[in-house]
Amino acid sequence: MKEIEERGRKRSLLSVHPLSPPILVIEGQEKINFCSNDYLGLAQDPRLVEAACQAARDYGAGSKASCLVGGHYDLHEACEREVAAFKNTEAALILNSGYQANIGLLPILATRGDVIFSDALNHASLIDGCRLSRAKKEVYSHHDLEALEGALKKAAQARKRWIVVEGVYSMEGDVTPLPEILALAEKYEAYVYLDEAHATGVFGKEGRGLVEYFEDQGHSLKTDRLWQMGTFGKALGSFGAYVAGDRGWMDYVVNTCRSFIFTTALPPPVLGAIRKAVEIVPQESERRRRLWQWVKMFQGVSPIIPIIIGSEQATLHIHERLLEEGFFVQGIRPPTVPRGTSRLRLTLSASHTQEHIVAFKKVLERG
Ligand SMILES: Cc1ncc(COP(=O)(O)O)c(C=O)c1O
């Protein structure tokens, strides 16, 4: 701790209390939240809350065991069917969090003799998943398709090749060029592992993610080399993660993925909320329309808008000043982002009103 403190890197937990979104209370004062991942404003939606309560009344507060030892209720199975339909895949599995999904799936997919090609700005959970894998790792610069192709060419002798990317980069807010990545995978007989934590619910006409988004734009994507995972803790307002694809692939996960096998199944209230969110998200396009209206006002390409400050101290200072003005925006520092790129990571939500957005923009523009 001493070392961390001396480097000015100490981080502490902040106790916040959510009121009606996007308002929360910090140290007795109301602030407008500009850093949650609740992009569609569903986390406190009364329908999700009631679905969680109903699942608790019907099934209890806990699932009592791991999925393979009796914790996989009919509720989990129904949820997986609905998620597969939402993702337009043959099957899906629910995992306990995005972090657990990435550290469990990557090691069973990419193994000894394989090569992983990992985008340099991938999320920590993807990096940890790659570290746990026995495959060789090649990190290529962010979105650099030429570098990726060069590395793929060199790895022609590998048993399998895995390209690991995020759909929407959690700290950059930019979007992965999925059609080009899939084309490279096809050309070099590679597989693509796509983390849609920040794309699910937000991208595509019905919020089904990047495949839908690019197909909406007229691309015709071949997805037989694509493993898609995403989370329910962000736009879907709940908790947990999914992996979606062929049934045979899901069988392999059930039989080998340690972070799926050796953990208690998600509790029924969480499943209740997920199911309600999966029902609402494709239907309520109005939420996405409003969200994208705010994104355009910030000239963003996703609801994640990074404002790069550079220095860690300056970032903290601006965070404090914004908080005094009534806006809660978290400052993000190394090791979460590379050194010298400390930033404010502001996020937009359908729960923001025009007044919130205009007021916040005014404060930012004033400097
Ligand atoms: C890209 C990405 N993947 C995975 C995760 C982890 O998901 P979860 O919060 O469900 O563990 C996050 C953030 O939390 C993320 O930003």
The ligand as an ORCA input file, in Angstrom:
! r2SCAN-3c Opt
* xyz 0 1
  C     -15.003     -5.401    -22.183
  C     -15.385     -5.977    -20.857
  N     -15.426     -7.315    -20.725
  C     -15.766     -7.888    -19.567
  C     -16.096     -7.125    -18.463
  C     -16.448     -7.828    -17.193
  O     -17.817     -8.036    -17.101
  P     -18.519     -8.247    -15.677
  O     -18.638     -6.896    -15.076
  O     -19.809     -8.899    -15.985
  O     -17.584     -9.126    -14.903
  C     -16.074     -5.724    -18.562
  C     -16.423     -4.821    -17.457
  O     -16.828     -5.047    -16.401
  C     -15.718     -5.149    -19.791
  O     -15.663     -3.811    -19.912
*
